[in-house]
Amino acid sequence: MKAMILAAGLGKRMRPLTDHCPKPLLPVAGKPLIVHHLERLKRAGINEVVINVSYRAEQIISALGDGSAYQMRIHWSQEASPLETGGGIQQALPLLGDALFLLVNGDVWCDYLPSASTLAAGDLAHLVLVDNPAHHPEGDFSLRQGRVSPHGEARFTFAGISLIRPELVAFEPAGAFALAPLLKRAMAEHRVSGEHFAGHWVDVGTPERLAELDRHLQSA
């Protein structure tokens, strides 16, 4: 199984830290945030990773190269302007191939990754859900008997970690588009499974949460 890391965002919420450094390269516990992802993926047995880049793409590519420093192969999907989540995945499909893949948001931190066997044959996606953080108390989706729905009262937050089949985005018109509406459409067709992860997870979206994660990892 291959993995894809979404790393093409502008990092607006991270300013001024991202004025001269792209968010994936911001240091956490002595190494760039994205390197934590690469090392975790390698430990999970993943040897090929696709990374989409746009803002300060050259800096990211120069820092990580072909992935040999991490005993893996990195394929780069460059976007002239950000294509959002869905569009970015769609552009990268020739690099990802026809099989299911692991999708990780570049601006989250989590010590868990789902295995490929978690995604059932007829499903288009499997989402990792977490307890709602203070900055997102309303959550995103409900989870009942392993199925994910945009409706329901007991709601969780999407962790930004999922298993995806290429068919979810392959037939959309090319260009910039979000992934969330496609996931909700697949949920309406009962083709999205999920699981609740109760361990440590951080949406590293602001300088304050980045600093909090750094303190957590430094003290571990």
C-alpha positions in Angstrom: 0.0 0.0 0.0 1.1 3.5 -0.8 0.4 6.6 1.2 -0.3 10.2 0.3 0.5 13.2 2.5 -1.5 16.4 1.9 1.1 19.2 2.1 0.0 21.8 -0.5 -1.8 24.3 1.8 -0.8 27.9 2.3 -0.5 27.6 6.1 -2.4 30.8 6.7 -3.4 29.9 10.3 0.3 29.4 11.1 1.4 32.9 10.2 3.9 34.4 10.8 5.7 31.1 11.2 4.9 30.2 7.6 5.8 33.5 6.0 9.2 32.0 5.1 8.8 28.3 5.9 6.1 26.0 4.6 4.1 24.4 7.3 5.3 20.8 6.6 8.9 21.9 7.5 8.1 23.6 10.8 10.1 22.0 13.5 8.5 19.8 16.2 10.7 18.1 18.7 13.8 18.7 16.7 12.6 17.6 13.2 10.2 18.9 10.6 6.5 17.9 11.2 6.4 16.0 7.9 9.4 13.9 8.9 7.4 12.6 11.8 4.8 11.4 9.2 7.4 9.8 7.0 9.0 7.9 10.0 5.6 6.7 11.2 4.7 5.5 7.7 8.0 3.7 7.4 7.4 1.9 10.7 4.0 0.9 9.4 5.7 -0.9 6.5 4.9 1.8 3.8 7.8 2.3 1.4 6.3 4.7 -1.2 4.7 8.0 -0.4 3.2 10.7 -2.7 3.3 14.2 -1.4 1.4 17.1 -3.0 3.0 20.5 -2.8 2.3 24.0 -3.9 3.3 26.8 -1.5 7.1 27.0 -1.3 7.2 23.6 -3.0 10.9 23.9 -3.9 11.8 24.2 -0.2 9.9 21.0 0.7 11.3 19.0 -2.2 14.8 20.2 -1.5 14.5 19.2 2.2 13.1 15.7 1.6 14.5 14.8 -1.8 13.6 11.4 -3.2 13.0 9.9 0.3 16.2 7.8 0.4 17.2 9.4 3.7 14.1 7.8 5.2 14.5 4.4 3.5 11.5 5.1 1.3 10.6 6.5 -2.1 8.9 9.9 -2.4 6.9 10.9 -5.5 6.1 14.6 -5.8 2.8 16.0 -7.2 3.3 19.7 -7.8 0.3 22.1 -8.0 0.7 25.5 -9.7 -2.0 26.7 -7.3 -3.5 24.6 -4.5 -6.2 22.2 -5.8 -7.8 21.6 -2.4 -8.0 18.1 -0.9 -10.0 16.3 -3.6 -8.3 18.0 -6.6 -4.9 17.4 -5.1 -5.7 13.7 -4.7 -7.1 13.4 -8.2 -4.0 15.0 -9.8 -1.8 12.5 -7.9 -3.7 9.4 -8.9 -1.2 8.5 -11.7 1.4 8.3 -9.0 -0.8 6.4 -6.5 -2.0 3.7 -8.9 -5.3 1.8 -8.9 -5.2 0.3 -5.4 -6.4 1.8 -2.1 -4.0 4.1 -0.3 -3.5 5.7 3.1 -4.2 9.4 3.2 -2.7 11.7 5.9 -3.3 15.4 6.4 0.1 17.0 6.7 -1.0 19.3 9.5 -2.1 16.6 12.1 0.0 14.5 14.5 -1.2 11.1 15.5 0.6 7.9 16.7 -1.9 5.6 14.9 -2.4 4.5 11.3 -5.1 2.1 10.1 -4.2 -1.1 8.2 -5.3 -1.7 4.6 -7.4 -4.7 5.7 -9.7 -2.3 7.5 -11.3 -1.1 4.3 -14.1 -3.5 3.2 -14.3 -4.5 -0.4 -17.4 -2.4 -1.2 -16.4 0.7 0.6 -14.8 3.8 -0.8 -13.3 5.2 2.4 -12.4 4.3 6.0 -12.0 7.3 8.4 -10.2 7.6 11.7 -12.3 9.7 14.1 -11.2 11.2 17.4 -12.7 13.0 20.3 -13.7 16.5 19.6 -11.0 19.0 20.5 -11.8 22.3 22.3 -11.5 24.3 19.1 -13.9 22.0 17.3 -16.6 20.9 19.8 -19.3 20.2 17.3 -17.4 17.5 15.6 -17.7 16.3 12.0 -19.4 12.9 11.7 -21.2 10.3 13.8 -20.1 6.7 14.1 -22.5 3.8 14.6 -21.7 0.1 14.3 -18.6 0.9 12.2 -20.4 3.2 9.7 -19.8 6.9 9.4 -22.6 9.4 8.8 -22.8 13.2 8.6 -26.0 13.0 10.8 -26.5 11.9 14.4 -25.9 13.3 17.8 -22.8 11.5 19.1 -20.3 13.1 16.9 -16.5 12.8 16.5 -13.9 14.8 14.6 -12.3 13.5 11.5 -8.6 12.9 12.3 -7.3 13.7 8.8 -6.3 10.0 8.5 -8.1 7.7 6.2 -8.0 4.8 3.7 -9.2 5.9 0.3 -10.1 4.1 -3.0 -9.2 6.1 -6.1 -12.7 5.8 -7.4 -13.8 8.3 -4.8 -12.2 11.2 -6.7 -11.3 9.7 -10.1 -14.4 10.7 -12.0 -14.8 14.3 -10.8 -14.1 17.2 -13.2 -10.4 18.1 -13.0 -9.5 21.2 -11.0 -9.8 22.4 -7.4 -12.4 20.6 -5.3 -12.9 19.5 -1.7 -12.9 16.0 -0.5 -15.6 16.4 2.2 -18.6 16.5 -0.2 -17.5 13.3 -1.9 -17.1 11.6 1.4 -20.6 12.7 2.4 -22.0 11.4 -0.9 -20.3 8.1 -0.3 -21.7 8.1 3.3 -25.2 8.5 1.8 -24.5 5.3 -0.2 -23.3 3.5 3.0 -19.9 3.1 1.6 -17.8 4.8 4.3 -16.6 2.9 7.4 -14.8 4.3 10.4 -13.2 3.8 13.8 -12.8 5.8 16.9 -9.2 6.4 18.1 -8.9 7.5 21.7 -5.1 8.1 21.8 -3.1 11.2 21.3 -4.0 13.3 18.3 -3.3 17.0 17.5 -4.6 19.3 14.8 -1.4 21.3 14.4 -3.1 24.2 12.8 -1.9 27.2 14.9 1.4 28.3 16.4 0.0 27.6 19.8 -1.0 24.0 19.1 2.4 23.5 17.4 4.2 24.7 20.6 1.9 22.5 22.7 2.8 19.4 20.6 6.5 20.3 20.8 6.3 20.4 24.6 4.4 17.1 24.6 7.0 15.3 22.5 10.0 16.8 24.2 8.7 15.6 27.6 7.8 12.1 26.3 
